[in-house]
Amino acid sequence: MTEPLSGNIAMSVELKAIQADITSLSVDAIVNAANSSLLGGSGVDGAIHRAAGPELFDACKRLNGCAIGEAKLTDGFNLPSRYIIHTVGPVWRGGNNGEAELLASCYRESLILADTHEVKTIAFPAISTGVYKYPKQQAAQIAIETIQSTISGLINCRTVFFVCFSAEDLALYNATLGTHGN
């Protein structure tokens, strides 16, 4: 794991960018960049479903899907995290179709849901930047700005991880965190 850059956002909330496998993290909740069925897919979604085990599929079936920009919660099952928060990001269609607002909603709704379940540590992947093709720089900026504007109203959250797949993504998040007062 690469050493993270961190910064205090509120008195006791910290943002950290790390390079890691999100399914291996011992945090209260990981966020799944899911598709609207919540029944598994490719990328981080598929990895989370495989690592959590078949109970996750059954739990997600009972949730009856999820709309873009919303978030739903399940147990973590075979993962070291207590919970999985499933959120559906937007597909990039050029940026003029409400993508930024929907992506921001993914982060905001995930944090609010986490806080209601007393989550102190939460790990986010780079939502919508894989097969949904959201430009990584824009997505990182939206993620960081949304989290910064949301965490001040939270009671329980103490640490937010941005879990990066590659060293390139980690450098991007560290640079973006650095330009946002961290």
N, C-alpha and C positions, 0 to 999 in steps of 0.2 A: 504494500500500500504506500502511495506517495504521501509525503508530509503535506497536510492541508494548510491553506491560507485561511485564517479565521478573522472574524471581526465582531465586536459587540454592536448589536443593532439597538437593542433596548438595554436597560440595566442588566438583565440577566439572560438575554437570548443571543445565541451565537450562531453565525452562519459559517459553514465549512465546506469547501470543495475537496472531494477525495476521489481517487481512482480506485474502484473496488467492484466486486461482484455484489450487487444489491441483495441477492438472495442469501449471502453469507453474513450479513450485518446483524449484530445483536442490538437492535434498537426497539423502541416500543412499537413503531409502525414503519412499514415501507409503503411507498406509493407505487402502484402498478399503472403503467401507461397502457390501458386496456382498450379493446375495441368495444363497440356498443353492446355486443352480446354478453360480454364478461366471461365467455366460455373458453378463453385461451386464444392465442394467436402466435405471431412471430415475435422476434426480438425479446425485449424485457418481459413482455406479457407471457410468452411461451416459457421462458426460463423460470418465471415465478410459479406458473402452474405446474411445471415439472418438479420443481424443488418442494413445493408445498404438498404435493400428493393429490390423490383423487378426491379427497374430501373437499378441496377447494372448488373443484368443478361442481360438485353437488351443492355447495353453499352458494355459488354464483348462479346456478340455475334458479334457486329460490328468490334471487334478487330481481329477476325479470328484466335484465339489461340495465343500461344506464345511458342517459342522454349526454351529448357532447357538452363539456363544461361542468358537469355535475360529478359528484363523488359518492361512493357507497363503501361500506366497511364489512370485512369478514375477519374471522380469526386467521392467524398465521399458519395454523396446522403444523406441518413438518419444518417450517422455517424457524430460525432463531428469533424472529420478530413476533411480538404478541399479536399484531394486527396487520392486515393488508388493506390499504385504502385504494380502491379502484377508481380511476378517473379516465374519462375519454376525451382526448385532445382533438383539436381540429385537423383536418387534412389541409395542407397548404394549397391554396388556389390563387396565389398571386398577391395576397394581402389586402384585398379590397372587399372581402366577404365576411368580415367580422372575426377573422381568425385571431387577432390579437386579444380581443375581448373574451373570446371563448377560451384561449389558452390561459389568460390571467384568471379566469373563473376556475379552471382546473386547480390551480395552486391555492387560490383563496378558499374554495369549497373543501379541498382536502385538509387544509390547516384548521378550518372551523370544525369539521367533523372530528379531526384528531383531538382537538382541544376538549370537545364534549366527552371524549372517552379518556380523558386525563393522560394523554400522550405527552411525554416530556421530550423524547427524542424521535425525530422523523427523518426519513431518507427519501429524497426525490430523485428519479431518473430525469433525463432531459426529455420531457414529454413532447411528443409529436415530431421529434427530430429524426426519427428512423424512417420507417416506411411511409409515414405521413409527410415527410419532406419539408418540415418547417425549417427555415434557415436558422442554423445553430446560433449565430450571434444575436439575432433578434429574439430567439427563444430564451437564451440565457438572460438577456436584459429584462424581458417580461417576467421571467421567473423571479429574479432577484428583486426587482422593483415591487412586484406584487407581494412577495413575502415580507419585504420591509414595511410595506404599508398595512399589512394585515396583522403582523405579530404584536403590535402594540396593544391590540384589543384582546389578546389571548391571555388566559390565566395559567395554563399548565406548560406550554411549550418552552423548552430551555435550549435545545440544540436542533438546528436544521442542517441536514447534510445534502449537498448536491453531489450525487454519485455519478461519476463520469466513467464512460466505457474505455476511453483511450487517453493517452497522455496529451494529445492534441486538444481533446475536449476539456481536460483538466486545466490546461494552460488558458483556454478561452474563459472558463468560469473564474479562475483566479484573476485574470485581467479584468473581467467584468466586475467582480467583487471589488477590486482595487479602485475602479472608477466610480464606485457608488459609496464612497466614504468608509471603506473597510481597510 
